[in-house]
Amino acid sequence: MSFDLDRIRGHFPALELEHAGRPRVYLDNPAGTQVPTQVLDAVRWALVECNANMHGNFHTSRVATDLVHRAHEAMADMYHAASPDEIVFGPNMTTLTFMMTRVLGPLFEPGDEIITTHMEHDGNNTPWRRMASDRGLVVKTLPFSRDTYDFDLDELASLITPRTRFASLNYASNILGTINPMREMVAMLKAAGVITYVDAVQYAPHGPIDVQELGCDFLVASAYKFYGPHHGILYGRAEMLAPLHAYKLSVVPDRAPDKFETGTQSLEGQSGVLGAIEYLQWLGTAMGSQHLRTDLPRRTAEIHAAMTAMAEYEHALSGRLIEGLQAIPEVHVHGITDPTSFARRVPTVSFTREGLDPAAMAEFLDQHGVYVWNGHSYALPVIEWLGLADKGGVVRVGPTHYNTLDEVDAVVALIGEFLAAH
Ligand SMILES: Cc1ncc(COP(=O)(O)O)c(C=O)c1O
């Protein structure tokens, strides 16, 4: 079944909007995607139909309680988690991660070691460095190659010692686009008894996630990057979550996920997550049926089929974009460019050119209704490691499955035009 872009785009009202008489071109998807009608309807539904606190003895409260339960079940299916109790919702990835530093910190002794990487978004970097400085832990940083934009797993092995207790790992980079070999990395760390915390914020919009297959202890993502509302999701393996001491109110039950979901939950957020999952299921069945696996639960198989179909199409977008950029004199793409390796990257493409101010490029593209990000995109460890911190960072062009090849051609032409004049 072919990837029918018109049908896909028809689900996203924002794609119909114009910018000063031109169609808007959304290429800032790594910072946040547009949402389909399923999400808009689901958010509205929650605010109209069940705007009540959970666990009350009246109709709308029962509907709210059921909604929250269904949202946990749906996310567990998306990740192929063993139980909905392994899903913790929160405002966003960063807030959930800071919460986890407080919860996990007491497990570690001064002198224990943690590993992080140069490929992290700051959301999976600073929180753990703060935890380390609070508790006297040693931080070791895994570099990535500035030639191949990936990790050397032997180097990871060399960082692991009997004192290594924890690792924060980037699944896919929001600057380079690299997808890291997470299963292998987690397996190496698990074999040494290290707790693994995977940042899947950039991978989740572009590929299927199976936490049981990955074997990780924790995995975080944000629904607004995978076509949902502004809401964060933390997966924690049941055996990890159960003994953890949560900072919760005394009236909250001492079980997961309740003990980590403090205060009134965002019903509209969780409902919107359900809407995003409904959209992905639609896409998986309508356009990814050739990828439907029979060895997975139905909803998991549908979502994973959607992700696989999207990734296939996105390889064409990456190819066109990278080829176009590389044809412009002196443009340097910071990421994997070999088409035979596109399975190891998401379609996020960052570039620089000597003397180019990335902000000026983004402003020029905005004048043409083309939206891209410039700077460090909060991935300061990456930008510093690339030596670009004092050069304004990069220009980041981030297509996703609803973008067209024509949009990619248009942005490449505009970039070429700007660079020829500057
Ligand atoms: C790789 C990565 N990790 C973490 C985050 C932070 O996510 P949130 O905005 O949900 O805190 C982002 C946001 O862009 C990201 O790209």
The ligand as a Tripos MOL2 file, in Angstrom:
@<TRIPOS>MOLECULE
LIG
   16    16     1     0     0
SMALL
NO_CHARGES

@<TRIPOS>ATOM
      1 C1         16.4350   14.6360   22.3380 C.3       1 LIG1
      2 C2         15.5970   15.4790   23.2380 C.ar      1 LIG1
      3 N1         15.5620   15.1960   24.5490 N.ar      1 LIG1
      4 C3         14.8390   15.9180   25.4210 C.ar      1 LIG1
      5 C4         14.0960   16.9900   24.9900 C.ar      1 LIG1
      6 C5         13.3050   17.7640   26.0060 C.3       1 LIG1
      7 O1         11.9700   17.4500   25.9010 O.3       1 LIG1
      8 P1         10.8540   18.2950   26.6720 P.3       1 LIG1
      9 O2         10.7040   19.5630   25.9110 O.co2     1 LIG1
     10 O3          9.6370   17.4340   26.5980 O.co2     1 LIG1
     11 O4         11.3110   18.5180   28.0520 O.co2     1 LIG1
     12 C6         14.0950   17.3420   23.6460 C.ar      1 LIG1
     13 C7         13.3370   18.5160   23.1650 C.2       1 LIG1
     14 O5         13.5700   19.0210   22.0980 O.2       1 LIG1
     15 C8         14.8680   16.5710   22.7570 C.ar      1 LIG1
     16 O6         14.9180   16.8610   21.4400 O.3       1 LIG1
@<TRIPOS>BOND
     1     1     2 1
     2     2     3 ar
     3     2    15 ar
     4     3     4 ar
     5     4     5 ar
     6     5     6 1
     7     5    12 ar
     8     6     7 1
     9     7     8 1
    10     8     9 2
    11     8    10 1
    12     8    11 1
    13    12    13 1
    14    12    15 ar
    15    13    14 2
    16    15    16 1
@<TRIPOS>SUBSTRUCTURE
     1 LIG1         1 GROUP 0 **** ****
